[in-house]
Amino acid sequence: MAISVQVGKFPGRLTPITCDAGSTVADALRHAGLVKGNYDLKIGGESANLDTEVFDGDLVLLTEPIKGNQISVQVGKFPGRLTPVAVDHGDTVADVLRHAGLVKGNYDLKIGGDPATLETEVQDGDLVLLTEPIKGNQISVQVGKFPGRLTPVAVDHGDTVADVLRHAGLVKGNYDLKIGGDPATLDTEVQDGDLVLLTEPIKGNK
């Protein structure tokens, strides 16, 4: 079974990855192209080690010693790719944009569909979007090849798997399509929070 995990250095960008159920922190770091080095390991604020098993939805952070209160936020332009970032509890939209390397410019700011400002404090799990004026009904979806990195994208309500792949710069090719473990097609409509995976066709034992 495929699970999705976010991994990264704190504070900074997160890399969403997908891996097999039963995988460890070491596996997650490998898929994300990261090395533990002298960092401490934390999952959801709790201490972890390379052999700790990861579970669906886990946030795996490489932290400097004595860091705490990390939260995870996704940020990006709508429609388009999202950048997951790890920031401090109490940080603002401005902090999130800085870590993601984004500039507000003439875009409107929204958090979960509600208007926001650069001074708005972000909460764990927030979706911070830079939108053209008069945009609405944005949803967030993750897409990628299994096993491997995931790309979060923001799309319109009613968009399909084909739209998601286009925004993520991916091509279906000979891969099978799955949403949350169920077969899908390019015409399947995606829902907020969906995990869209490109999987090898009918692979057996590794």
C-alpha atoms as one frame of an Amber mdcrd trajectory, in Angstrom:
protein
   0.000   0.000   0.000   1.241   3.477  -0.855   1.555   6.108   1.856   2.464
   9.784   1.528   4.899  11.555   3.828   6.451  15.025   3.890  10.141  15.375
   4.686  12.538  18.306   4.906  14.847  20.518   6.927  13.361  22.918   9.465
  12.760  25.719   8.741  12.481  25.388   4.990  10.865  23.620   2.088   9.348
  20.179   2.456   9.491  17.379  -0.101   6.334  15.277  -0.324   7.167  11.646
  -1.135   5.293   8.418  -1.559   6.608   5.085  -0.303   5.482   1.628   0.764
   3.640   1.059   4.044   6.190  -0.154   6.588   8.927   2.168   5.305  11.270
   3.867   7.767  12.627   7.376   8.222  15.765   6.214   6.390  13.632   5.226
   3.380  11.804   8.575   3.445  15.076  10.514   3.520  16.446   8.435   0.631
  13.390   9.107  -1.551  13.658  12.836  -0.751  17.384  12.922  -1.525  18.277
  14.040   2.016  20.974  12.952   4.484  20.553  13.034   8.269  24.036  14.378
   9.010  24.112  16.154  12.398  20.411  17.005  12.371  17.943  15.697  14.928
  15.004  13.732  13.541  11.418  14.488  14.482   8.042  13.146  13.378   5.154
  15.390  14.327   7.275  17.046  17.006   8.347  13.727  18.579  11.933  12.455
  18.482  12.626   9.750  15.903  15.545   7.784  14.469  16.449   6.313  11.079
  14.710   3.027  11.952  11.426   4.655  13.034   8.502   3.487  10.886   6.680
   6.247   9.006   2.922   6.363   8.538   0.603   8.010   6.048   0.504  11.772
   6.605   3.664  11.948   8.742   5.812  15.088   8.753   9.486  14.055   9.018
  11.802  16.938   9.907  15.570  17.322  10.080  16.003  19.919  12.818  18.869
  21.713  14.481  19.118  20.536  18.096  16.643  22.216  20.465  14.071  23.336
  17.905  10.362  23.009  18.493   6.853  24.046  17.536   7.266  23.317  13.853
   4.193  23.522  11.618   3.687  22.520   7.999   2.096  24.822   5.396   1.660
  24.596   1.615   2.106  27.700  -0.532   1.998  28.515  -4.223   0.440  30.386
  -7.122  -3.016  29.350  -8.296  -3.313  27.370 -10.472   0.037  25.633 -10.251
   2.518  23.778  -8.114   2.544  24.121  -4.357   5.636  24.277  -2.165   5.347
  22.680   1.277   7.334  24.583   3.908   8.065  24.046   7.586   7.898  27.194
   9.725   7.674  28.197  13.383   4.385  28.358  15.245   3.396  32.034  15.114
   4.982  32.736  11.714   3.079  34.806   9.164   2.220  34.593   5.477   5.255
  36.808   4.814   7.531  34.235   6.502   5.980  31.421   4.469   6.488  33.299
   1.179  10.113  34.037   2.103  10.901  30.372   2.809   9.222  29.361  -0.469
  11.074  31.998  -2.486   7.837  33.678  -3.579   6.850  37.356  -3.839   3.295
  38.626  -3.375   3.446  41.175  -6.202  -0.055  41.965  -7.515  -1.530  38.643
  -6.419  -4.310  38.340  -3.872  -3.549  36.224  -0.800  -5.855  33.473   0.380
  -5.684  30.882   3.135  -8.142  28.044   2.656 -10.249  30.244   0.376 -10.407
  33.178   2.813  -8.656  36.515   2.160  -5.358  36.995   4.002  -2.545  39.549
   4.330   1.222  39.312   4.688   0.732  39.740   8.450  -1.790  36.897   8.788
  -0.524  34.197  11.164  -0.467  30.743   9.587  -1.670  27.557  11.231  -0.531
  23.964  10.815  -1.899  22.516   7.572  -2.797  25.884   5.981  -2.940  26.243
   2.197  -1.571  29.699   1.304  -2.364  30.744  -2.267  -1.286  33.648  -4.444
  -4.294  34.123  -6.711  -5.269  36.354  -9.584  -8.141  38.589  -8.496 -11.602
  36.986  -8.686 -10.506  33.374  -8.490 -12.334  30.827  -6.390 -12.983  27.173
  -5.637  -9.316  26.232  -5.429  -8.500  22.713  -4.303  -5.194  21.091  -3.375
  -4.042  17.742  -4.816  -0.770  15.784  -4.615   0.578  13.939  -7.661   3.647
  11.859  -8.461   5.195   8.573  -9.500   5.135   5.690  -7.015   7.437   5.274
  -5.179   8.978   8.731  -5.272   8.456  12.442  -4.794   5.032  14.048  -4.843
   4.201  17.435  -6.332   1.384  19.340  -4.634  -0.697  21.392  -7.090  -3.573
  23.815  -6.748  -6.324  23.413  -9.353  -9.912  24.452  -9.956 -12.855  22.574
  -8.498 -14.014  20.278 -11.324 -10.554  19.778 -12.841  -9.467  16.308 -13.930
  -6.427  14.070 -13.552  -5.254  15.367 -16.957  -5.294  18.953 -15.606  -3.354
  17.889 -12.500  -0.672  16.119 -14.561  -0.340  19.167 -16.830   0.207  21.540
 -13.897   2.760  19.147 -12.365   4.657  18.738 -15.651   4.015  14.990 -15.717
   2.991  12.674 -18.577   0.911   9.527 -18.109   2.863   7.454 -20.644   2.572
   3.735 -19.858   1.835   4.280 -16.175  -1.419   3.251 -14.512  -3.356   5.994
 -12.754  -4.643   5.697  -9.205  -6.385   8.054  -6.804  -6.151   6.934  -3.183
  -5.515   3.349  -4.322  -8.464   3.229  -6.754  -8.005   3.062 -10.545  -8.517
   6.372 -12.364  -8.379   7.811 -15.891  -7.247  11.119 -17.349 -10.898  12.225
 -17.303 -11.467  11.416 -13.610 -12.456  14.528 -11.658 -10.182  15.210  -8.677
 -11.327  16.206  -5.209  -9.634  18.351  -2.566  -6.895  16.351  -0.816  -6.644
  13.620  -3.478  -3.394  11.675  -3.927  -2.905  11.012  -7.675  -0.276   8.352
  -8.398   1.402   7.147 -11.579   2.181   3.474 -10.901   3.964   0.779 -12.859
   1.426  -1.644 -14.379   0.914  -4.890 -12.437   4.302  -5.225 -10.823   4.843
  -8.281  -8.654   7.268  -9.039  -5.865  10.293  -6.780  -5.611
